[in-house]
Amino acid sequence: MKKSILNTASLALVAGLALASCNQAPKEGDQATITDEKSAASATGQTFVVDTAASVVEFTGNGVGKNHPGTFQLTSGTVSVANEQITGGEFTINIKSLTLKEQGEMFETKLKPHLLSGDFFDAEKFGTATFEITKVEPYKSDGKDTSLVAGANFSVSGNFTLKGVTKNITFPARIELDENTLEAEANFNIDRRQWQMNYGNDKTLGDKFISETVNIELDLEAKRQEGSATASAQ
């Protein structure tokens, strides 16, 4: 039976995470705390390898009147676990895998190329983004700070590098672990300007205004690597 992982040191993803933009009042999500880069956690114990086919990073950009959701795929990822605690991990996101949920010629021939251009992700220059775990702590709500993620049990921190800029982000997550499987879920908002994505963030643009707020939803699955060290052996 699955059990919630206890205590320190991490998960997040990707990882880090993603940014995009476009149109409507910002989608609701937990507000991530963004600070300067921090030291990575020391990974010890069992290695859980991310199932890239089953894991996804979803984003929703917001502007005026509508929004544009999309997804990124993970290229790779690992999570380290010792004594039922996450001790480290890192994830790589394939920026060029960007897929928009909306269908149609305009989205494929205009919006998608624009998002991948230098105005936003600059995918030709920065083809990947990374998330490196720095800390995981038990999540505690004070009544005012209540996570929108059902069953949130951990506060995850990690260095998110996008377009050559690294910032540390912290957000609530639900993490479950058994002997062979790890699952994590999060839903939070970030400010894209922290990663030098400023295009369209001028309210004088009227209905062409693009919000700085980007919603990120993470759905991560990982499986214990065959032959990896057991937590009890650490």
N, CA, C and O of each residue as an XYZ file, in Angstrom:
936
protein
N       0.844     -1.185      0.000
C       0.000      0.000      0.000
C       0.878      1.234      0.000
O       1.916      1.254      0.662
N       0.474      2.280     -0.744
C       1.293      3.468     -0.825
C       1.279      4.233      0.477
O       0.285      4.225      1.203
N       2.390      4.899      0.774
C       2.489      5.704      1.966
C       3.114      7.029      1.605
O       3.933      7.102      0.689
N       2.744      8.069      2.306
C       3.316      9.373      2.019
C       4.774      9.374      2.433
O       5.116      8.858      3.497
N       5.647      9.954      1.599
C       7.052     10.010      1.965
C       7.247     11.044      3.043
O       6.627     12.108      3.024
N       8.116     10.726      3.988
C       8.361     11.605      5.085
C       9.501     12.535      4.743
O      10.470     12.136      4.097
N       9.385     13.738      5.163
C      10.484     14.655      5.303
C      11.385     14.978      4.140
O      11.104     14.617      2.997
N      12.393     15.612      4.417
C      13.380     16.309      3.639
C      13.790     15.863      2.304
O      13.911     14.678      1.996
N      13.982     16.773      1.592
C      14.776     16.893      0.410
C      14.182     16.594     -0.889
O      15.118     16.531     -1.685
N      13.129     16.391     -1.455
C      12.719     16.804     -2.700
C      11.909     16.170     -3.784
O      11.663     14.966     -3.706
N      11.519     16.807     -4.685
C      10.819     16.363     -5.853
C      10.306     17.622     -6.477
O      10.059     18.569     -5.730
N      10.144     17.720     -7.589
C       9.553     18.863     -8.133
C       9.526     18.745     -9.569
O       8.446     18.393    -10.043
N      10.306     18.923    -10.220
C      10.222     18.763    -11.609
C      10.182     20.063    -12.325
O       9.797     21.232    -12.297
N      10.579     19.485    -12.739
C      10.814     19.927    -13.885
C      10.188     21.076    -14.273
O       9.835     22.242    -14.451
N      10.350     19.506    -14.271
C      10.686     19.635    -13.926
C      10.404     20.850    -14.269
O       9.640     21.375    -15.078
N      11.172     21.206    -13.494
C      11.065     22.198    -13.536
C      10.314     22.725    -14.025
O       9.616     23.160    -13.109
N       9.912     23.034    -14.923
C       8.827     23.549    -15.198
C       8.814     24.346    -16.348
O       9.850     24.348    -17.013
N       7.922     24.986    -16.709
C       7.704     25.572    -17.994
C       7.021     26.895    -17.872
O       6.492     27.257    -16.822
N       7.041     27.594    -18.942
C       6.409     28.880    -19.013
C       5.796     28.987    -20.372
O       6.268     28.373    -21.329
N       4.760     29.755    -20.463
C       4.289     30.096    -21.770
C       3.537     31.360    -21.566
O       3.825     32.108    -20.632
N       2.567     31.631    -22.420
C       1.807     32.799    -22.200
C       0.517     32.705    -22.941
O       0.217     31.661    -23.520
N      -0.207     33.685    -22.949
C      -1.309     33.963    -23.827
C      -2.520     34.535    -23.110
O      -2.344     35.530    -22.407
N      -3.748     33.996    -23.221
C      -4.876     34.869    -22.930
C      -6.008     34.449    -21.975
O      -6.732     33.507    -22.296
N      -6.189     35.096    -20.834
C      -7.325     35.061    -19.905
C      -6.853     35.347    -18.503
O      -5.651     35.397    -18.244
N      -7.816     35.539    -17.571
C      -7.408     35.741    -16.194
C      -6.599     34.534    -15.782
O      -6.937     33.408    -16.147
N      -5.513     34.752    -15.011
C      -4.631     33.632    -14.659
C      -5.388     32.449    -14.084
O      -6.256     32.609    -13.226
N      -5.051     31.261    -14.563
C      -5.646     30.043    -14.048
C      -5.255     29.877    -12.589
O      -4.124     30.182    -12.209
N      -6.175     29.400    -11.776
C      -5.934     29.302    -10.345
C      -4.928     28.205    -10.032
O      -4.999     27.105    -10.580
N      -3.989     28.517     -9.142
C      -2.982     27.552     -8.713
C      -2.283     28.093     -7.478
O      -2.409     29.277     -7.163
N      -1.556     27.250     -6.783
C      -0.779     27.718     -5.636
C       0.290     28.696     -6.123
O       0.858     28.511     -7.199
N       0.562     29.727     -5.341
C       1.570     30.692     -5.737
C       2.947     30.205     -5.321
O       3.225     30.083     -4.128
N       3.805     29.928     -6.283
C       5.155     29.469     -5.969
C       5.986     30.623     -5.419
O       5.835     31.768     -5.845
N       6.861     30.313     -4.474
C       7.831     31.289     -3.970
C       9.079     31.202     -4.840
O       9.597     30.109     -5.069
N       9.566     32.334     -5.324
C      10.722     32.364     -6.210
C      11.855     33.126     -5.533
O      11.679     34.278     -5.134
N      13.019     32.487     -5.401
C      14.182     33.106     -4.775
C      15.416     32.826     -5.641
O      15.301     32.264     -6.730
N      16.591     33.221     -5.150
C      17.830     32.958     -5.872
C      18.202     31.484     -5.812
O      17.697     30.732     -4.978
N      19.094     31.087     -6.711
C      19.569     29.704     -6.794
C      20.147     29.241     -5.455
O      20.794     30.016     -4.751
N      19.906     27.964     -5.108
C      20.397     27.392     -3.866
C      21.185     26.111     -4.150
O      21.144     25.581     -5.260
N      21.905     25.618     -3.130
C      22.696     24.402     -3.291
C      21.786     23.201     -3.475
O      20.749     23.085     -2.822
N      22.186     22.312     -4.370
C      21.395     21.117     -4.633
C      21.461     20.157     -3.460
O      22.434     20.156     -2.707
N      20.420     19.334     -3.303
C      20.406     18.312     -2.259
C      21.385     17.196     -2.631
O      21.639     16.948     -3.810
N      21.927     16.530     -1.614
C      22.834     15.401     -1.852
C      22.010     14.133     -2.047
O      21.356     13.665     -1.115
N      22.039     13.585     -3.238
C      21.227     12.417     -3.555
C      21.858     11.143     -3.019
O      22.980     10.800     -3.390
N      21.137     10.435     -2.142
C      21.598      9.141     -1.622
C      20.424      8.175     -1.623
O      19.265      8.585     -1.670
N      20.742      6.875     -1.571
C      19.683      5.872     -1.445
C      19.284      5.258     -2.768
O      20.078      5.204     -3.707
N      18.049      4.797     -2.834
C      17.517      4.173     -4.036
C      17.283      5.203     -5.133
O      16.964      6.360     -4.860
N      17.446      4.768     -6.367
C      17.170      5.639     -7.508
C      15.850      5.246     -8.151
O      15.638      4.089     -8.514
N      14.968      6.227     -8.286
C      13.710      6.046     -9.006
C      13.831      6.797    -10.327
O      14.157      7.984    -10.351
N      13.565      6.091    -11.426
C      13.701      6.678    -12.758
C      12.330      7.127    -13.256
O      11.363      6.368    -13.215
N      12.262      8.365    -13.723
C      10.999      8.919    -14.199
C      10.522      8.195    -15.456
O      11.291      7.964    -16.388
N       9.255      7.848    -15.460
C       8.609      7.286    -16.639
C       8.217      8.463    -17.525
O       7.189      9.098    -17.293
N       9.029      8.760    -18.540
C       8.798      9.951    -19.357
C       7.530      9.853    -20.191
O       6.965     10.875    -20.581
N       7.074      8.632    -20.469
C       5.843      8.458    -21.240
C       4.608      8.744    -20.403
O       3.577      9.163    -20.929
N       4.714      8.515    -19.083
C       3.561      8.682    -18.195
C       3.573     10.020    -17.463
O       2.592     10.370    -16.807
N       4.665     10.771    -17.565
C       4.807     12.037    -16.848
C       4.655     13.210    -17.811
O       4.982     13.105    -18.993
N       4.151     14.333    -17.285
C       3.928     15.483    -18.163
C       4.001     16.777    -17.366
O       3.664     16.818    -16.182
N       4.449     17.834    -18.042
C       4.423     19.190    -17.499
C       3.414     19.965    -18.333
O       3.584     20.119    -19.542
N       2.365     20.450    -17.683
C       1.322     21.198    -18.391
C       1.393     22.665    -18.002
O       1.595     22.982    -16.830
N       1.228     23.569    -18.972
C       1.243     24.995    -18.670
C      -0.012     25.652    -19.229
O      -0.619     25.160    -20.180
N      -0.391     26.776    -18.618
C      -1.466     27.599    -19.162
C      -1.035     29.045    -19.077
O      -0.805     29.572    -17.989
N      -0.925     29.700    -20.252
C      -0.605     31.116    -20.300
C      -1.895     31.916    -20.370
O      -2.915     31.429    -20.858
N      -1.841     33.142    -19.882
C      -3.058     33.929    -19.713
C      -2.924     35.330    -20.295
O      -1.870     35.959    -20.215
N      -4.027     35.802    -20.884
C      -4.053     37.165    -21.380
C      -5.430     37.750    -21.155
O      -5.953     37.690    -20.042
N      -6.008     38.299    -22.161
C      -7.317     38.935    -22.026
C      -8.352     38.120    -22.799
O      -8.272     38.007    -24.022
N      -9.313     37.558    -22.091
C     -10.428     36.898    -22.740
C     -10.322     35.406    -22.932
O     -11.347     34.745    -23.098
N      -9.124     34.844    -22.918
C      -8.975     33.399    -23.080
C      -7.588     32.973    -22.628
O      -6.738     33.810    -22.325
N      -7.367     31.663    -22.585
C      -6.049     31.160    -22.242
C      -5.632     30.108    -23.264
O      -6.442     29.626    -24.056
N      -4.335     29.764    -23.224
C      -3.801     28.785    -24.155
C      -3.003     27.731    -23.392
O      -1.856     27.980    -23.021
N      -3.589     26.564    -23.155
C      -2.892     25.494    -22.443
C      -2.038     24.648    -23.385
O      -2.336     24.514    -24.572
N      -0.980     24.086    -22.831
C      -0.121     23.206    -23.606
C       0.681     22.303    -22.698
O       0.534     22.354    -21.477
N       1.529     21.473    -23.285
C       2.311     20.525    -22.495
C       3.752     20.469    -22.986
O       4.061     20.833    -24.121
N       4.631     19.998    -22.088
C       6.005     19.642    -22.413
C       6.236     18.207    -21.949
O       5.622     17.749    -20.986
N       7.121     17.509    -22.640
C       7.509     16.172    -22.224
C       8.872     16.219    -21.522
O       9.700     17.086    -21.799
N       9.079     15.276    -20.619
C      10.371     15.146    -19.961
C      11.303     14.316    -20.832
O      10.893     13.310    -21.411
N      12.554     14.741    -20.921
C      13.568     13.958    -21.608
C      14.110     12.877    -20.694
O      14.360     11.753    -21.129
N      14.294     13.222    -19.406
C      14.822     12.283    -18.419
C      14.556     12.827    -17.029
O      14.193     13.991    -16.858
N      14.743     11.961    -16.034
C      14.585     12.403    -14.653
C      14.843     11.271    -13.681
O      14.541     10.112    -13.966
N      15.401     11.611    -12.533
C      15.616     10.639    -11.462
C      15.280     11.270    -10.125
O      15.400     12.483     -9.950
N      14.859     10.441     -9.187
C      14.606     10.861     -7.814
C      15.314      9.877     -6.897
O      15.225      8.667     -7.101
N      16.009     10.380     -5.899
C      16.695      9.520     -4.933
C      15.908      9.474     -3.630
O      15.421     10.497     -3.148
N      15.789      8.258     -3.061
C      15.004      8.060     -1.841
C      15.801      7.217     -0.857
O      16.315      6.157     -1.215
N      15.905      7.687      0.382
C      16.552      6.921      1.448
C      15.690      7.005      2.700
O      15.260      8.089      3.093
N      15.439      5.857      3.324
C      14.632      5.818      4.551
C      13.291      6.530      4.377
O      12.849      7.279      5.248
N      12.661      6.277      3.237
C      11.347      6.832      2.915
C      11.353      8.353      2.820
O      10.317      8.993      3.003
N      12.503      8.925      2.539
C      12.636     10.363      2.357
C      13.321     10.651      1.030
O      14.282      9.974      0.665
N      12.833     11.648      0.312
C      13.480     12.056     -0.927
C      14.755     12.813     -0.569
O      14.729     13.751      0.227
N      15.861     12.400     -1.161
C      17.148     13.012     -0.842
C      17.735     13.794     -2.006
O      18.795     14.403     -1.858
N      17.090     13.793     -3.133
C      17.598     14.543     -4.275
C      16.902     14.140     -5.546
O      16.008     13.293     -5.544
N      17.318     14.755     -6.631
C      16.747     14.415     -7.921
C      16.932     15.534     -8.914
O      17.165     16.683     -8.540
N      16.826     15.195    -10.178
C      16.895     16.207    -11.228
C      16.109     15.743    -12.440
O      15.938     14.547    -12.678
N      15.633     16.729    -13.205
C      14.758     16.448    -14.328
C      15.114     17.357    -15.496
O      15.533     18.498    -15.301
N      14.944     16.845    -16.705
C      15.187     17.637    -17.908
C      13.912     17.677    -18.737
O      13.299     16.645    -19.010
N      13.524     18.884    -19.134
C      12.320     19.102    -19.930
C      12.721     19.442    -21.361
O      13.605     20.270    -21.583
N      12.077     18.810    -22.318
C      12.328     19.068    -23.728
C      11.452     20.236    -24.183
O      10.260     20.061    -24.434
N      12.047     21.426    -24.289
C      11.282     22.608    -24.676
C      10.710     22.460    -26.084
O       9.607     22.933    -26.359
N      11.448     21.814    -26.970
C      10.987     21.653    -28.348
C       9.811     20.688    -28.473
O       9.210     20.577    -29.541
N       9.479     19.988    -27.381
C       8.332     19.072    -27.409
C       7.013     19.799    -27.171
O       5.963     19.159    -27.105
N       7.048     21.123    -27.041
C       5.845     21.912    -26.764
C       4.699     21.512    -27.687
O       4.838     21.493    -28.910
N       3.569     21.196    -27.069
C       2.352     20.846    -27.805
C       1.202     21.680    -27.261
O       1.003     21.742    -26.048
N       0.449     22.315    -28.135
C      -0.712     23.095    -27.717
C      -1.954     22.211    -27.713
O      -2.129     21.375    -28.600
N      -2.810     22.397    -26.719
C      -4.033     21.596    -26.637
C      -5.067     22.049    -27.661
O      -5.887     21.256    -28.123
N      -5.019     23.335    -28.012
C      -5.958     23.840    -29.009
C      -5.512     23.402    -30.399
O      -4.324     23.434    -30.721
N      -6.467     22.997    -31.206
C      -6.179     22.498    -32.539
C      -6.544     23.536    -33.596
O      -7.483     24.312    -33.421
N      -5.800     23.540    -34.679
C      -6.118     24.460    -35.774
C      -4.861     25.052    -36.371
O      -3.806     25.068    -35.738
N      -4.982     25.542    -37.604
C      -3.823     26.059    -38.330
C      -3.178     27.242    -37.613
O      -1.951     27.330    -37.558
N      -3.991     28.160    -37.059
C      -3.439     29.333    -36.403
C      -2.531     28.952    -35.242
O      -1.480     29.562    -35.042
N      -2.942     27.935    -34.474
C      -2.158     27.530    -33.309
C      -0.853     26.860    -33.731
O       0.186     27.067    -33.103
N      -0.907     26.058    -34.795
C       0.280     25.327    -35.235
C       1.248     26.197    -36.029
O       2.464     26.056    -35.893
N       0.721     27.086    -36.850
C       1.592     27.856    -37.742
C       1.959     29.234    -37.217
O       2.918     29.838    -37.695
N       1.210     29.744    -36.237
C       1.500     31.083    -35.709
C       1.842     31.070    -34.213
O       2.913     31.527    -33.812
N       0.921     30.544    -33.392
C       1.144     30.622    -31.949
C       2.310     29.752    -31.489
O       3.182     30.226    -30.760
N       2.337     28.493    -31.902
C       3.422     27.607    -31.469
C       4.796     28.127    -31.880
O       5.688     28.185    -31.034
N       5.010     28.510    -33.148
C       6.320     29.061    -33.512
C       6.677     30.315    -32.716
O       7.844     30.539    -32.393
N       5.656     31.141    -32.399
C       5.930     32.345    -31.619
C       6.393     31.991    -30.207
O       7.323     32.604    -29.683
N       5.744     31.002    -29.594
C       6.146     30.590    -28.249
C       7.563     30.019    -28.237
O       8.294     30.189    -27.262
N       7.946     29.351    -29.308
C       9.283     28.755    -29.386
C      10.348     29.757    -29.823
O      11.538     29.441    -29.813
N       9.929     30.959    -30.205
C      10.857     31.980    -30.687
C      11.560     32.692    -29.529
O      11.315     32.401    -28.358
N      12.430     33.622    -29.882
C      13.163     34.382    -28.874
C      12.291     35.256    -28.001
O      12.734     35.687    -26.936
N      11.049     35.537    -28.419
C      10.141     36.329    -27.576
C       9.759     35.575    -26.307
O       9.439     36.179    -25.283
N       9.796     34.231    -26.391
C       9.411     33.423    -25.248
C      10.512     32.411    -24.896
O      11.456     32.771    -24.193
N      10.420     31.174    -25.358
C      11.339     30.121    -24.919
C      12.694     30.104    -25.622
O      13.662     29.559    -25.092
N      12.765     30.693    -26.802
C      14.015     30.697    -27.572
C      14.568     29.269    -27.671
O      15.699     28.993    -27.271
N      13.740     28.372    -28.214
C      14.031     26.936    -28.191
C      15.267     26.546    -28.994
O      15.923     25.559    -28.661
N      15.596     27.289    -30.033
C      16.789     26.945    -30.816
C      18.056     27.136    -29.994
O      19.015     26.381    -30.146
N      18.064     28.130    -29.134
C      19.227     28.409    -28.293
C      19.171     27.636    -26.986
O      20.198     27.174    -26.488
N      17.977     27.496    -26.430
C      17.797     26.822    -25.139
C      16.778     25.697    -25.315
O      15.597     25.865    -25.011
N      17.244     24.558    -25.806
C      16.347     23.454    -26.143
C      15.813     22.670    -24.969
O      14.856     21.911    -25.116
N      16.419     22.839    -23.795
C      15.945     22.130    -22.603
C      15.853     23.077    -21.409
O      16.500     24.123    -21.372
N      15.047     22.689    -20.449
C      14.985     23.346    -19.143
C      15.250     22.261    -18.107
O      14.991     21.087    -18.370
N      15.759     22.628    -16.940
C      16.070     21.633    -15.914
C      15.500     22.042    -14.562
O      15.308     23.223    -14.271
N      15.242     21.041    -13.759
C      14.816     21.252    -12.370
C      15.673     20.362    -11.484
O      15.743     19.152    -11.699
N      16.321     20.950    -10.494
C      17.216     20.229     -9.590
C      16.739     20.417     -8.157
O      16.662     21.541     -7.663
N      16.427     19.334     -7.507
C      15.873     19.373     -6.152
C      16.872     19.950     -5.149
O      18.045     19.575     -5.134
N      16.394     20.854     -4.326
C      17.234     21.395     -3.248
C      16.709     21.046     -1.858
O      17.489     20.949     -0.911
N      15.405     20.858     -1.727
C      14.853     20.534     -0.396
C      13.408     20.084     -0.526
O      12.674     20.543     -1.401
N      13.005     19.160      0.376
C      11.602     18.784      0.511
C      11.278     18.747      1.996
O      11.971     18.100      2.781
N      10.222     19.447      2.368
C       9.802     19.494      3.776
C       8.319     19.157      3.865
O       7.581     19.330      2.895
N       7.879     18.672      5.036
C       6.437     18.425      5.205
C       5.657     19.722      4.978
O       6.059     20.787      5.447
N       4.555     19.622      4.266
C       3.719     20.794      4.006
C       2.757     20.997      5.160
O       2.057     20.071      5.570
N       2.727     22.220      5.681
C       1.831     22.545      6.782
C       1.057     23.806      6.436
O       1.642     24.846      6.136
N      -0.252     23.701      6.480
C      -1.090     24.858      6.204
C      -1.363     25.622      7.500
O      -1.627     25.018      8.540
N      -1.298     26.959      7.429
C      -1.602     27.776      8.606
C      -3.039     28.281      8.555
O      -3.430     29.146      9.339
N      -3.823     27.737      7.627
C      -5.214     28.163      7.501
C      -5.377     29.240      6.458
O      -6.412     29.319      5.795
N      -4.350     30.082      6.304
C      -4.369     31.120      5.277
C      -3.702     30.597      4.007
O      -4.103     30.933      2.892
N      -2.684     29.774      4.200
C      -1.942     29.203      3.088
C      -2.397     27.751      2.899
O      -1.813     26.830      3.469
N      -3.428     27.564      2.106
C      -3.993     26.237      1.895
C      -3.793     25.825      0.440
O      -4.222     26.529     -0.474
N      -3.150     24.698      0.230
C      -2.849     24.270     -1.135
C      -4.107     23.863     -1.882
O      -5.037     23.300     -1.304
N      -4.122     24.156     -3.176
C      -5.219     23.744     -4.043
C      -5.069     22.304     -4.496
O      -5.987     21.735     -5.086
N      -3.909     21.708     -4.218
C      -3.668     20.313     -4.573
C      -4.230     19.419     -3.468
O      -3.786     19.482     -2.322
N      -5.193     18.600     -3.818
C      -5.799     17.723     -2.823
C      -4.753     16.793     -2.229
O      -4.018     16.120     -2.952
N      -4.695     16.766     -0.895
C      -3.758     15.869     -0.222
C      -2.322     16.332     -0.238
O      -1.420     15.525     -0.010
N      -2.075     17.614     -0.502
C      -0.696     18.129     -0.499
C      -0.026     17.795      0.823
O      -0.558     18.108      1.888
N       1.138     17.162      0.761
C       1.817     16.749      1.995
C       3.269     17.187      2.074
O       3.920     16.984      3.099
N       3.791     17.790      0.997
C       5.175     18.254      1.014
C       5.319     19.614      0.343
O       4.573     19.967     -0.570
N       6.297     20.358      0.824
C       6.706     21.598      0.195
C       8.015     21.312     -0.531
O       9.011     20.943      0.093
N       8.010     21.481     -1.835
C       9.151     21.100     -2.673
C       9.898     22.345     -3.143
O       9.285     23.315     -3.588
N      11.224     22.309     -3.042
C      12.054     23.405     -3.538
C      13.066     22.862     -4.533
O      13.570     21.750     -4.377
N      13.359     23.651     -5.552
C      14.354     23.219     -6.527
C      14.798     24.349     -7.423
O      14.080     25.333     -7.597
N      15.982     24.210     -7.992
C      16.509     25.184     -8.937
C      15.934     24.908    -10.324
O      16.157     23.845    -10.903
N      15.197     25.877    -10.843
C      14.606     25.759    -12.168
C      15.398     26.644    -13.121
O      15.473     27.860    -12.944
N      15.993     26.009    -14.142
C      16.796     26.747    -15.117
C      16.070     26.770    -16.455
O      15.756     25.725    -17.025
N      15.810     27.968    -16.944
C      15.109     28.174    -18.207
C      15.743     29.361    -18.916
O      15.958     30.403    -18.296
N      16.044     29.225    -20.190
C      16.673     30.292    -20.980
C      17.970     30.778    -20.334
O      18.302     31.960    -20.426
N      18.700     29.880    -19.686
C      19.970     30.239    -19.084
C      19.860     30.962    -17.757
O      20.871     31.393    -17.202
N      18.632     31.104    -17.234
C      18.399     31.775    -15.951
C      17.976     30.732    -14.922
O      17.082     29.925    -15.181
N      18.621     30.749    -13.751
C      18.284     29.789    -12.693
C      17.689     30.513    -11.496
O      18.287     31.445    -10.958
N      16.499     30.072    -11.086
C      15.829     30.578     -9.886
C      15.363     29.382     -9.063
O      15.050     28.327     -9.614
N      15.316     29.547     -7.761
C      14.804     28.499     -6.884
C      13.315     28.729     -6.670
O      12.900     29.829     -6.305
N      12.506     27.685     -6.898
C      11.063     27.805     -6.698
C      10.600     26.801     -5.642
O      11.135     25.697     -5.538
N       9.602     27.203     -4.866
C       9.043     26.354     -3.808
C       7.526     26.309     -3.964
O       6.879     27.341     -4.141
N       6.964     25.096     -3.896
C       5.525     24.940     -4.084
C       5.041     23.689     -3.359
O       5.831     22.774     -3.124
N       3.745     23.628     -2.995
C       3.174     22.431     -2.367
C       3.011     21.311     -3.389
O       2.817     21.562     -4.578
N       3.094     20.073     -2.907
C       2.893     18.928     -3.794
C       2.340     17.751     -3.004
O       2.534     17.647     -1.793
N       1.649     16.868     -3.716
C       1.236     15.597     -3.133
C       2.204     14.548     -3.647
O       2.335     14.358     -4.856
N       2.882     13.864     -2.734
C       3.868     12.854     -3.114
C       3.530     11.550     -2.401
O       3.324     11.527     -1.187
N       3.476     10.476     -3.165
C       3.208      9.156     -2.598
C       4.291      8.187     -3.049
O       4.804      8.277     -4.164
N       4.625      7.263     -2.162
C       5.724      6.349     -2.426
C       5.424      4.960     -1.883
O       4.916      4.818     -0.771
N       5.737      3.936     -2.670
C       5.786      2.593     -2.124
C       7.144      2.014     -2.497
O       8.028      2.755     -2.927
N       7.323      0.736     -2.345
C       8.647      0.153     -2.540
C       9.176      0.347     -3.957
O      10.384      0.470     -4.160
N       8.281      0.373     -4.929
C       8.724      0.399     -6.319
C       8.257      1.600     -7.131
O       8.728      1.798     -8.251
N       7.344      2.407     -6.595
C       6.741      3.479     -7.384
C       6.667      4.778     -6.596
O       6.373      4.784     -5.401
N       6.939      5.882     -7.292
C       6.785      7.218     -6.721
C       5.864      8.011     -7.630
O       6.011      7.985     -8.852
N       4.914      8.716     -7.030
C       4.005      9.568     -7.791
C       3.973     10.948     -7.151
O       3.995     11.073     -5.927
N       3.922     11.985     -7.986
C       3.875     13.352     -7.472
C       2.953     14.205     -8.324
O       2.842     14.012     -9.535
N       2.294     15.152     -7.671
C       1.338     16.032     -8.348
C       1.454     17.422     -7.749
O       1.554     17.566     -6.531
N       1.442     18.456     -8.598
C       1.494     19.837     -8.119
C       0.748     20.740     -9.092
O       0.571     20.398    -10.262
N       0.312     21.896     -8.598
C      -0.405     22.870     -9.420
C      -0.092     24.247     -8.844
O      -0.564     24.589     -7.760
N       0.707     25.041     -9.568
C       1.144     26.314     -8.999
C       1.380     27.349    -10.093
O       1.486     27.016    -11.273
N       1.460     28.613     -9.675
C       1.694     29.723    -10.591
C       3.090     30.298    -10.402
O       3.594     30.371     -9.281
N       3.719     30.710    -11.519
C       4.999     31.396    -11.465
C       4.921     32.675    -12.289
O       4.015     32.848    -13.104
N       5.875     33.562    -12.069
C       5.977     34.826    -12.798
C       7.025     34.651    -13.897
O       8.215     34.550    -13.596
N       6.610     34.614    -15.158
C       7.527     34.328    -16.264
C       8.623     35.379    -16.409
O       9.670     35.093    -16.989
N       8.402     36.596    -15.890
C       9.398     37.655    -16.006
C      10.685     37.321    -15.261
O      11.747     37.861    -15.573
N      10.586     36.412    -14.255
C      11.775     36.008    -13.507
C      12.772     35.267    -14.404
O      13.954     35.173    -14.072
N      12.298     34.741    -15.541
C      13.161     34.037    -16.493
C      13.288     34.840    -17.796
O      13.475     34.284    -18.878
N      13.179     36.162    -17.651
C      13.377     37.097    -18.764
C      12.416     36.863    -19.923
O      12.783     36.990    -21.091
N      11.187     36.522    -19.577
C      10.123     36.447    -20.577
C       9.183     37.628    -20.342
O       8.225     37.530    -19.576
N       9.468     38.727    -21.002
C       8.727     39.958    -20.755
C       7.775     40.336    -21.885
O       7.033     41.313    -21.774
N       7.793     39.573    -22.961
C       7.012     39.926    -24.136
C       5.522     40.070    -23.805
O       4.926     39.198    -23.172
N       4.936     41.186    -24.245
C       3.491     41.390    -24.108
C       3.014     41.769    -22.730
O       1.810     41.937    -22.534
N       3.913     41.915    -21.754
C       3.491     42.219    -20.390
C       3.431     43.731    -20.162
O       4.154     44.289    -19.337
N       2.557     44.357    -20.910
C       2.360     45.805    -20.830
C       0.867     46.076    -20.940
O       0.273     45.840    -21.992
N       0.258     46.566    -19.877
C      -1.196     46.713    -19.842
C      -1.722     47.745    -20.826
O      -2.922     47.786    -21.096
N      -0.840     48.577    -21.366
C      -1.281     49.532    -22.373
C      -1.591     48.837    -23.701
O      -2.128     49.455    -24.621
N      -1.248     47.544    -23.795
C      -1.524     46.781    -25.015
C      -2.992     46.392    -25.139
O      -3.407     45.843    -26.159
N      -3.777     46.675    -24.105
C      -5.210     46.379    -24.148
C      -5.474     44.894    -24.271
O      -4.990     44.113    -23.452
N      -6.249     44.476    -25.300
C      -6.603     43.063    -25.408
C      -5.453     42.203    -25.923
O      -5.606     40.989    -26.060
N      -4.302     42.816    -26.210
C      -3.111     42.051    -26.583
C      -2.174     41.821    -25.394
O      -1.097     41.242    -25.538
N      -2.601     42.281    -24.231
C      -1.801     42.099    -23.005
C      -1.677     40.618    -22.655
O      -2.652     39.871    -22.735
N      -0.492     40.206    -22.272
C      -0.237     38.828    -21.833
C       0.212     38.862    -20.377
O       1.186     39.538    -20.045
N      -0.483     38.144    -19.515
C      -0.167     38.155    -18.088
C       1.209     37.571    -17.814
O       1.682     36.683    -18.523
N       1.837     38.091    -16.771
C       3.111     37.516    -16.315
C       2.905     36.177    -15.618
O       3.856     35.414    -15.453
N       1.682     35.888    -15.211
C       1.386     34.666    -14.469
C       1.197     33.473    -15.399
O       0.390     33.516    -16.327
N       1.951     32.411    -15.138
C       1.816     31.162    -15.887
C       1.504     30.044    -14.900
O       2.190     29.886    -13.890
N       0.469     29.273    -15.200
C       0.098     28.153    -14.344
C       0.826     26.891    -14.789
O       0.896     26.590    -15.980
N       1.366     26.159    -13.822
C       2.083     24.921    -14.092
C       1.401     23.771    -13.356
O       1.130     23.871    -12.159
N       1.129     22.694    -14.059
C       0.618     21.474    -13.434
C       1.598     20.345    -13.722
O       1.957     20.097    -14.873
N       2.023     19.668    -12.667
C       2.981     18.577    -12.797
C       2.322     17.253    -12.457
O       1.590     17.144    -11.474
N       2.585     16.263    -13.269
C       2.102     14.907    -13.009
C       3.285     13.982    -13.283
O       3.664     13.766    -14.434
N       3.860     13.441    -12.215
C       5.108     12.697    -12.322
C       4.959     11.270    -11.823
O       4.377     11.036    -10.763
N       5.483     10.315    -12.582
C       5.547      8.927    -12.143
C       6.981      8.435    -12.316
O       7.621      8.702    -13.333
N       7.474      7.717    -11.318
C       8.832      7.168    -11.385
C       8.834      5.767    -10.793
O       8.045      5.452     -9.902
N       9.729      4.938    -11.298
C       9.823      3.554    -10.830
C      11.236      3.262    -10.332
O      12.217      3.774    -10.871
N      11.321      2.433     -9.299
C      12.627      2.106     -8.720
C      13.497      1.410     -9.748
O      13.073      0.467    -10.416
N      14.711      1.892     -9.857
C      15.662      1.310    -10.801
C      16.132     -0.044    -10.316
O      16.525     -0.190     -9.158
N      16.095     -1.030    -11.187
C      16.532     -2.371    -10.827
C      18.012     -2.332    -10.420
O      18.850     -1.757    -11.115
N      18.306     -2.959     -9.279
C      19.687     -3.041     -8.829
C      20.191     -1.826     -8.089
O      21.350     -1.801     -7.676
N      19.339     -0.792     -7.903
C      19.802      0.379     -7.159
C      19.908      0.046     -5.689
O      19.259     -0.879     -5.201
N      20.735      0.808     -4.980
C      20.970      0.535     -3.562
C      19.673      0.666     -2.779
O      18.840      1.517     -3.092
N      19.502     -0.155     -1.784
C      18.309     -0.088     -0.942
C      18.479      1.016      0.075
O      19.594      1.333      0.488
N      17.350      1.605      0.479
C      17.412      2.694      1.434
C      18.050      2.267      2.734
O      18.751      3.059      3.364
N      17.828      1.055      3.146
C      18.357      0.580      4.427
C      19.855      0.426      4.388
O      20.507      0.365      5.431
N      20.420      0.361      3.163
C      21.845      0.172      3.040
C      22.621      1.474      3.105
O      23.851      1.476      3.155
N      21.879      2.598      3.104
C      22.558      3.890      3.124
C      22.909      4.293      4.533
O      23.488      5.359      4.743
